[in-house]
Amino acid sequence: MIIIVLIAIAILMLVSVFIRTIILNPFKTLYYAPLDLFHYFKYKLYNQMETGKLICYTALFGGGKTLSCVHYVIHLYDKYNNKKIYDVARHMWVSQKVHIISNVDINRPFERFTSLSQVVRVAEKFKDIDEKNNTRTCTIVLGDEFSVQMNSRSFKTNIDPLFLNTLLTCRHHHIMLVYNAQRFQHVDKLLRQVTTYVVECKKVWRVCIQKTYDAYVLENCTDPTSVKSEGRHGWFIRNKDYDAYDTLACVGNLIHAVKSGDMDSEIEIINRLSINDNDVTDGKFKRQVVRSLRRRR
């Protein structure tokens, strides 16, 4: 029996770097494990909302991408809004606030998403408000049909170094961007390059099936179908999930933008997306992905 256990431990050490590091550092593990667990409950770290992520949901028409976005954002709002947390930087207990910026009408308090400059302004705006009111504001930016929305000149012209810097440091500003598109390749190239991961949605009756992919791999692989998903899960859709948003409001705004001439031309859209052979990395990266896929099989 002991031999079987030792063989199992040896296999785990070979397969998992995490387990190997834990086993090879027993004293550090025994010291820090109870210490971190104590801090986790003492400072109520379970109440702190995780920010600093850029998440893209993709699906074709009726695939559940907007449904999934809204479901996720509302879940975060209900779970973390008005929770007491400990602010390490200020060494004090504060009230956590969740602020939503959205271009789709949802049944939670939200600010209308009209320009990318809002993301930049919110970083400084809530910093002063939080200092005065002993709060910490976490901002969720929800962009429905974002690949189409980015064709609006009012959005496109705001993709500048200041906006990109805000996205790259969004964890420090307590900002999260959740958006969706028909295909990941339809999204602006600059935004694709800083996206954390992609969630592919498929709706079957009242079940939404989701596959999660590494955005960097999808962006640099010439054949996305060869990429293996990092995880699969699903959730059951209730009537209140359908009633939580009104996507027609976003569609109406896009139609108005087209009629008012606020949208880019076809040539401008194609040039910005940069979907061509020179837009991907060389064949070396693809060969690495293919070899990795073969090993997994």
C-alpha positions in Angstrom: 0.0 0.0 0.0 2.9 2.4 0.9 4.5 1.6 -2.5 1.3 2.6 -4.3 1.0 5.8 -2.4 4.7 6.7 -3.1 4.2 5.9 -6.8 1.0 8.1 -6.9 2.9 11.0 -5.2 5.8 10.6 -7.7 3.4 10.7 -10.6 1.7 13.8 -9.2 5.1 15.5 -8.8 6.0 14.8 -12.4 2.7 16.0 -13.8 2.0 19.1 -11.5 4.5 21.8 -10.8 2.2 23.1 -8.1 2.2 19.8 -6.2 5.9 19.3 -6.7 6.6 22.8 -5.2 4.4 22.1 -2.2 5.9 18.8 -1.4 9.5 20.1 -1.8 8.8 23.0 0.6 7.0 21.3 3.5 8.1 23.7 6.2 7.1 26.8 4.2 3.8 25.2 3.4 3.0 24.3 7.0 3.8 27.9 8.0 2.0 29.9 5.3 -1.1 27.7 4.8 -2.7 28.4 8.2 -1.4 32.0 8.2 -3.1 32.7 4.8 -6.2 30.9 5.9 -6.4 33.0 9.0 -6.0 36.3 7.0 -8.6 35.0 4.5 -11.3 34.9 7.2 -10.1 37.7 9.4 -10.1 40.3 6.5 -13.1 38.7 4.7 -11.2 38.3 1.5 -14.1 36.2 0.2 -16.0 39.6 -0.1 -13.4 41.2 -2.3 -14.4 41.3 -6.0 -11.6 40.2 -8.4 -11.0 42.8 -11.1 -8.3 43.3 -13.7 -9.8 40.9 -16.3 -11.0 41.5 -19.9 -13.4 38.8 -20.9 -14.9 38.3 -24.3 -18.0 36.2 -24.9 -18.6 34.9 -28.4 -21.5 33.2 -30.2 -23.5 33.5 -33.3 -27.1 34.9 -33.4 -29.1 33.5 -30.5 -26.2 31.6 -29.0 -26.5 33.2 -25.6 -23.5 35.6 -25.5 -25.5 38.7 -24.3 -27.4 36.4 -21.9 -24.1 35.1 -20.5 -22.6 38.6 -20.2 -25.5 40.1 -18.3 -25.9 37.0 -16.1 -22.2 37.2 -15.1 -22.3 40.9 -14.4 -25.5 40.8 -12.4 -24.1 37.8 -10.4 -21.0 39.9 -9.5 -23.1 42.9 -8.6 -25.5 40.9 -6.3 -22.6 39.1 -4.7 -20.1 41.9 -4.0 -22.0 45.2 -3.9 -22.1 46.9 -0.4 -19.9 44.2 1.2 -17.5 45.2 3.9 -13.8 44.6 3.0 -10.4 45.5 4.3 -8.5 48.0 2.2 -4.8 47.1 2.7 -3.5 50.3 1.1 -5.5 52.5 3.5 -5.3 50.1 6.5 -9.1 50.3 7.2 -12.4 48.7 6.7 -14.4 50.1 3.8 -17.6 49.5 2.0 -17.2 47.9 -1.5 -19.3 49.4 -4.3 -19.9 47.9 -7.7 -20.4 50.4 -10.5 -21.7 49.2 -13.9 -21.1 51.0 -17.2 -23.3 49.3 -19.9 -24.6 49.9 -23.4 -27.4 47.4 -22.8 -30.3 48.1 -20.4 -30.1 45.9 -17.4 -32.3 45.7 -14.3 -29.5 46.9 -12.0 -28.2 50.5 -11.5 -25.9 51.4 -14.3 -24.3 54.3 -16.2 -24.9 54.5 -20.0 -21.8 53.4 -21.9 -21.3 56.0 -24.7 -17.5 56.4 -25.1 -14.2 54.6 -24.2 -13.1 57.8 -22.5 -15.5 56.9 -19.7 -13.2 54.0 -18.7 -10.3 56.5 -18.4 -12.3 59.0 -16.4 -13.7 56.4 -14.0 -10.2 55.5 -12.9 -9.7 59.0 -11.4 -13.3 59.8 -10.6 -13.9 57.1 -8.0 -10.4 57.4 -6.5 -11.4 60.8 -5.0 -14.9 59.6 -4.1 -13.6 56.5 -2.3 -11.2 58.6 -0.3 -14.0 60.9 0.9 -16.6 58.2 1.6 -14.4 55.4 2.9 -15.5 53.1 0.1 -13.8 51.1 -2.7 -15.5 51.1 -6.1 -15.1 48.3 -8.5 -16.2 49.1 -12.0 -17.6 46.6 -14.5 -17.8 47.8 -18.1 -20.4 45.8 -20.1 -20.2 46.1 -23.9 -22.9 44.3 -25.9 -22.1 43.6 -29.6 -18.8 45.3 -29.0 -17.2 44.5 -32.3 -20.0 46.5 -34.0 -20.0 49.2 -31.3 -16.3 49.8 -31.9 -17.1 50.7 -35.5 -18.7 53.9 -34.1 -16.3 56.9 -34.5 -17.1 58.1 -30.9 -15.6 54.8 -29.6 -12.8 54.3 -32.1 -11.2 57.7 -31.7 -10.7 57.0 -27.9 -8.4 54.0 -28.4 -5.2 55.9 -27.5 -2.2 55.2 -25.3 -4.1 56.5 -22.2 -7.0 54.1 -22.7 -4.7 51.2 -23.4 -2.6 52.0 -20.3 -5.9 52.1 -18.2 -6.8 48.6 -19.6 -3.3 47.2 -18.8 -3.5 48.5 -15.3 -7.2 47.9 -14.8 -6.5 45.7 -11.7 -5.0 48.7 -9.9 -8.0 50.8 -10.9 -10.4 48.0 -9.9 -11.9 47.8 -13.4 -13.2 44.8 -15.3 -14.3 44.8 -19.0 -16.9 42.2 -20.1 -17.9 42.3 -23.7 -19.2 40.1 -26.5 -19.0 39.7 -30.3 -20.0 37.3 -33.0 -16.4 36.1 -33.4 -13.3 37.0 -31.5 -11.5 38.0 -34.7 -14.2 40.6 -35.3 -13.0 42.6 -32.3 -10.5 45.5 -32.7 -6.9 44.1 -32.8 -5.7 46.3 -29.9 -8.5 45.0 -27.7 -7.9 41.4 -28.7 -4.2 41.6 -27.6 -5.1 42.6 -24.0 -8.1 40.3 -23.5 -7.6 37.8 -20.7 -9.8 34.9 -22.0 -12.6 34.1 -24.4 -15.8 32.3 -23.6 -17.6 30.5 -26.4 -21.3 30.2 -25.8 -23.9 27.8 -27.1 -27.5 27.8 -26.0 -29.6 24.6 -26.1 -33.1 25.1 -24.8 -32.6 26.6 -21.3 -29.0 25.4 -20.9 -26.1 27.7 -21.9 -22.9 25.7 -22.5 -19.6 27.6 -22.3 -16.1 26.8 -23.3 -13.2 28.9 -22.1 -10.1 29.7 -24.2 -6.8 31.5 -23.6 -7.2 34.8 -25.6 -3.5 34.9 -26.4 -3.5 31.5 -28.0 -6.6 32.3 -30.1 -5.1 35.6 -31.2 -1.8 34.0 -32.3 -3.0 30.8 -33.8 -3.9 30.6 -37.5 -6.4 27.8 -36.9 -8.6 28.5 -33.9 -10.3 25.1 -34.3 -7.1 23.4 -33.2 -7.0 25.1 -29.9 -8.2 23.0 -26.9 -10.5 24.7 -24.4 -9.2 25.2 -20.9 -12.6 24.4 -19.3 -16.2 23.7 -19.9 -19.3 24.5 -17.8 -22.9 25.4 -18.2 -25.7 27.1 -16.4 -29.5 26.9 -16.4 -31.4 29.9 -17.8 -34.4 31.1 -15.9 -37.2 33.6 -16.8 -35.6 36.3 -14.7 -32.4 35.9 -16.7 -34.3 36.7 -19.9 -36.0 39.6 -18.2 -32.7 41.0 -16.8 -31.9 43.1 -19.9 -33.2 44.7 -23.0 -30.9 44.2 -25.9 -33.1 46.1 -28.3 -31.9 49.3 -26.6 -28.4 48.6 -27.8 -29.6 47.7 -31.3 -31.6 50.9 -31.5 -28.5 53.0 -30.6 -26.4 51.2 -33.3 -29.1 51.8 -35.9 -29.2 55.5 -34.9 -25.4 55.7 -35.2 -25.5 54.2 -38.7 -28.2 56.7 -39.9 -26.3 59.6 -38.4 -23.1 58.7 -40.2 -21.2 57.9 -37.0 -20.0 54.5 -38.2 -16.8 53.7 -40.1 -16.8 52.7 -43.7 -16.2 49.1 -44.7 -12.5 49.8 -45.7 -11.8 51.5 -42.3 -13.3 48.5 -40.5 -11.3 45.9 -42.4 -8.1 47.9 -41.9 -8.6 48.2 -38.2 -9.4 44.6 -37.7 -6.2 43.7 -39.7 -7.5 40.2 -40.5 -4.8 39.0 -42.9 -1.9 36.6 -43.1 0.6 39.2 -41.7 -1.5 39.7 -38.6 -0.6 36.4 -37.0 2.7 35.2 -35.7 5.0 32.9 -37.7 4.5 29.2 -38.2 6.7 28.4 -35.2 3.9 29.3 -32.8 1.4 27.2 -34.8 3.7 24.2 -34.8 4.0 24.5 -31.0 0.2 24.6 -30.6 -0.2 21.6 -32.9 2.4 19.6 -31.0 0.8 20.5 -27.7 -2.6 19.4 -29.1 -1.2 16.1 -30.2 0.3 15.5 -26.8 -3.1 16.2 -25.2 -4.8 13.7 -27.5 
